Amino acid sequence: MCERVQIMNLSLDYVEELYCLSCLAQQQDLSEAEMAETAKEYVQGRECFKTPWDNFAPQAQTCPLLKYQLCPCQNQSSVA
């Protein structure tokens, strides 16, 4: 699970159990892309979440979707 999905979990107050992006989206009745965008908007307004979100390295190996440029947690312009 990538760091941004972990931050999404924390922003939704899931601290004891962490859920994948798909599960979070289903729980919120959103698509994965909508969930990622909603989380990003929320996180950008809260410094405690914003700093680790912004520091997440786009080339991090923790997300297998990055190499295919399919990760909805990333800005497409920042994906290598």
C-alpha positions as YAML, in Angstrom:
chain: A
units: angstrom
residues:
- id: 1
  name: MET
  ca: [0.00, 0.00, 0.00]
- id: 2
  name: CYS
  ca: [1.47, 3.34, -1.01]
- id: 3
  name: GLU
  ca: [2.02, 6.16, 1.43]
- id: 4
  name: ARG
  ca: [-0.76, 8.25, -0.07]
- id: 5
  name: VAL
  ca: [-3.33, 5.49, 0.49]
- id: 6
  name: GLN
  ca: [-2.09, 5.26, 4.07]
- id: 7
  name: ILE
  ca: [-2.65, 9.01, 4.43]
- id: 8
  name: MET
  ca: [-6.16, 8.60, 2.97]
- id: 9
  name: ASN
  ca: [-6.87, 6.00, 5.63]
- id: 10
  name: LEU
  ca: [-5.66, 8.30, 8.39]
- id: 11
  name: SER
  ca: [-7.66, 11.24, 7.02]
- id: 12
  name: LEU
  ca: [-10.77, 9.05, 7.21]
- id: 13
  name: ASP
  ca: [-9.86, 8.12, 10.79]
- id: 14
  name: TYR
  ca: [-8.94, 4.51, 9.97]
- id: 15
  name: VAL
  ca: [-6.01, 3.97, 12.29]
- id: 16
  name: GLU
  ca: [-6.38, 0.41, 13.54]
- id: 17
  name: GLU
  ca: [-7.06, -1.14, 10.14]
- id: 18
  name: LEU
  ca: [-5.85, 0.19, 6.81]
- id: 19
  name: TYR
  ca: [-7.78, -0.33, 3.60]
- id: 20
  name: CYS
  ca: [-6.68, -0.37, -0.03]
- id: 21
  name: LEU
  ca: [-7.79, 2.41, -2.36]
- id: 22
  name: SER
  ca: [-10.49, 0.22, -3.89]
- id: 23
  name: CYS
  ca: [-11.96, -0.57, -0.46]
- id: 24
  name: LEU
  ca: [-11.87, 3.06, 0.62]
- id: 25
  name: ALA
  ca: [-13.62, 4.09, -2.59]
- id: 26
  name: GLN
  ca: [-16.31, 1.45, -2.14]
- id: 27
  name: GLN
  ca: [-16.91, 2.54, 1.46]
- id: 28
  name: GLN
  ca: [-17.37, 6.14, 0.29]
- id: 29
  name: ASP
  ca: [-19.42, 5.12, -2.79]
- id: 30
  name: LEU
  ca: [-16.83, 6.68, -5.12]
- id: 31
  name: SER
  ca: [-14.61, 5.49, -7.94]
- id: 32
  name: GLU
  ca: [-10.92, 5.09, -7.12]
- id: 33
  name: ALA
  ca: [-10.11, 8.26, -9.07]
- id: 34
  name: GLU
  ca: [-12.85, 10.20, -7.24]
- id: 35
  name: MET
  ca: [-11.62, 8.89, -3.90]
- id: 36
  name: ALA
  ca: [-8.06, 9.96, -4.69]
- id: 37
  name: GLU
  ca: [-9.18, 13.42, -5.82]
- id: 38
  name: THR
  ca: [-11.45, 13.90, -2.80]
- id: 39
  name: ALA
  ca: [-8.67, 12.83, -0.46]
- id: 40
  name: LYS
  ca: [-6.17, 15.11, -2.20]
- id: 41
  name: GLU
  ca: [-8.47, 18.11, -1.79]
- id: 42
  name: TYR
  ca: [-8.97, 17.32, 1.91]
- id: 43
  name: VAL
  ca: [-5.29, 16.66, 2.55]
- id: 44
  name: GLN
  ca: [-4.14, 19.87, 0.87]
- id: 45
  name: GLY
  ca: [-6.02, 21.88, 3.51]
- id: 46
  name: ARG
  ca: [-4.40, 20.14, 6.47]
- id: 47
  name: GLU
  ca: [-0.67, 20.56, 7.02]
- id: 48
  name: CYS
  ca: [-0.31, 17.37, 9.07]
- id: 49
  name: PHE
  ca: [-1.43, 15.36, 6.02]
- id: 50
  name: LYS
  ca: [-0.20, 17.71, 3.27]
- id: 51
  name: THR
  ca: [3.51, 17.51, 4.08]
- id: 52
  name: PRO
  ca: [3.82, 13.71, 3.86]
- id: 53
  name: TRP
  ca: [1.45, 13.65, 0.84]
- id: 54
  name: ASP
  ca: [3.58, 16.19, -1.04]
- id: 55
  name: ASN
  ca: [6.82, 14.47, -0.03]
- id: 56
  name: PHE
  ca: [5.72, 11.12, -1.46]
- id: 57
  name: ALA
  ca: [8.20, 10.30, -4.20]
- id: 58
  name: PRO
  ca: [6.43, 9.67, -7.52]
- id: 59
  name: GLN
  ca: [8.92, 6.94, -8.35]
- id: 60
  name: ALA
  ca: [8.40, 5.11, -5.05]
- id: 61
  name: GLN
  ca: [8.37, 1.36, -5.38]
- id: 62
  name: THR
  ca: [5.46, 0.95, -2.96]
- id: 63
  name: CYS
  ca: [2.84, 1.45, -5.68]
- id: 64
  name: PRO
  ca: [2.93, -1.04, -8.58]
- id: 65
  name: LEU
  ca: [0.57, 1.16, -10.62]
- id: 66
  name: LEU
  ca: [3.09, 4.00, -10.90]
- id: 67
  name: LYS
  ca: [5.20, 2.32, -13.55]
- id: 68
  name: TYR
  ca: [2.08, 1.99, -15.72]
- id: 69
  name: GLN
  ca: [1.01, 5.60, -14.98]
- id: 70
  name: LEU
  ca: [-2.29, 4.25, -13.66]
- id: 71
  name: CYS
  ca: [-2.12, 5.34, -10.03]
- id: 72
  name: PRO
  ca: [-5.06, 7.66, -9.29]
- id: 73
  name: CYS
  ca: [-3.17, 9.01, -6.26]
- id: 74
  name: GLN
  ca: [-0.63, 10.74, -8.49]
- id: 75
  name: ASN
  ca: [-0.80, 13.81, -10.66]
- id: 76
  name: GLN
  ca: [-0.14, 12.45, -14.12]
- id: 77
  name: SER
  ca: [2.39, 15.21, -14.75]
- id: 78
  name: SER
  ca: [4.45, 14.03, -11.75]
- id: 79
  name: VAL
  ca: [4.54, 10.38, -12.73]
- id: 80
  name: ALA
  ca: [7.77, 9.36, -14.42]
...
